[in-house]
Amino acid sequence: MEALLNYLVRGLVQKPEAVRIAPVVRRPRPGERSPAPCWELRVAPEDFPRVVGRGGRTARALRALLEGSYRAQGGSDYDRPGLNIMDPEDDGRPV
């Protein structure tokens, strides 16, 4: 799924060499075997609006594609993979 995310985001941005994807470690909740995967996405400041899109449409579409891929690979129907898109101009806080 990380390769899918990498492929999709690099196709959206003007500076694909600035794309950084890092896995985020999640702690399992009580009764949970293993949590769904989560990634932190960083792009160049000028590419940030392209990745988020108008009203967050592009970000929602990326998250939906990750969720579909997760389910197709046998992921739980109750968990959703996470995607934190980090804002380069707001001290790296997720959007």
C-alpha positions as CSV (number, residue, x, y, z in Angstrom):
1,M,0.0,0.0,0.0
2,E,2.9,2.3,0.6
3,A,4.0,1.8,-3.0
4,L,0.5,2.7,-4.2
5,L,0.5,5.8,-2.1
6,N,3.9,6.8,-3.4
7,Y,2.9,6.2,-7.0
8,L,-0.3,8.3,-6.6
9,V,1.2,11.2,-4.8
10,R,4.2,11.5,-7.1
11,G,1.8,11.7,-10.0
12,L,0.1,14.7,-8.4
13,V,3.0,16.9,-7.4
14,Q,5.4,19.1,-9.3
15,K,8.4,18.1,-7.2
16,P,8.2,14.3,-6.8
17,E,11.7,14.1,-5.3
18,A,10.4,16.0,-2.2
19,V,7.7,13.4,-1.4
20,R,8.4,11.7,1.9
21,I,6.2,8.8,3.2
22,A,7.0,7.4,6.6
23,P,5.1,4.6,8.5
24,V,3.5,5.6,11.8
25,V,3.4,3.1,14.6
26,R,0.0,2.8,16.2
27,R,-0.7,1.1,19.5
28,P,-3.4,-1.5,19.4
29,R,-6.6,-0.8,21.2
30,P,-7.8,-3.2,23.9
31,G,-9.0,-6.4,22.3
32,E,-7.4,-5.5,18.9
33,R,-4.9,-7.9,17.4
34,S,-3.0,-5.4,15.3
35,P,-3.9,-1.9,14.2
36,A,-4.4,-0.8,10.6
37,P,-1.4,0.7,9.0
38,C,-0.8,4.5,9.1
39,W,1.5,6.8,7.1
40,E,2.8,10.3,7.4
41,L,3.0,12.2,4.1
42,R,5.2,15.2,3.6
43,V,5.5,17.2,0.3
44,A,7.0,20.5,-0.8
45,P,5.1,23.5,0.4
46,E,4.1,24.5,-3.1
47,D,2.7,21.0,-3.7
48,F,0.7,20.8,-0.5
49,P,-2.5,22.4,-2.1
50,R,-2.4,19.8,-4.9
51,V,-2.3,16.9,-2.4
52,V,-5.1,18.2,-0.3
53,G,-7.3,19.5,-3.1
54,R,-10.4,21.8,-3.0
55,G,-12.2,21.2,0.2
56,G,-10.0,18.2,0.9
57,R,-11.3,16.2,-2.0
58,T,-8.0,14.9,-3.2
59,A,-7.0,13.9,0.4
60,R,-10.3,12.0,0.8
61,A,-9.8,10.2,-2.5
62,L,-6.3,9.1,-1.5
63,R,-7.6,7.8,1.8
64,A,-10.5,6.0,0.1
65,L,-8.0,4.3,-2.3
66,L,-5.8,3.3,0.6
67,E,-8.9,1.9,2.4
68,G,-9.9,-0.1,-0.7
69,S,-6.4,-1.5,-1.1
70,Y,-6.3,-2.4,2.6
71,R,-9.6,-4.3,2.3
72,A,-8.6,-6.0,-0.9
73,Q,-5.5,-7.3,0.9
74,G,-7.6,-8.9,3.6
75,G,-7.8,-6.0,6.1
76,S,-10.5,-5.8,8.7
77,D,-13.8,-4.2,7.9
78,Y,-13.6,-2.4,11.2
79,D,-10.3,-0.7,10.8
80,R,-9.2,2.0,8.4
81,P,-5.7,2.7,7.3
82,G,-4.5,6.2,8.3
83,L,-2.9,8.9,6.2
84,N,-1.6,12.0,8.0
85,I,-0.8,14.8,5.4
86,M,1.6,17.1,7.2
87,D,1.2,20.8,6.7
88,P,4.7,22.2,5.8
89,E,3.8,25.8,6.9
90,D,2.1,24.9,10.2
91,D,5.0,23.3,12.1
92,G,4.2,19.9,10.4
93,R,0.8,19.4,11.9
94,P,-1.5,16.9,10.1
95,V,-4.4,18.1,8.1
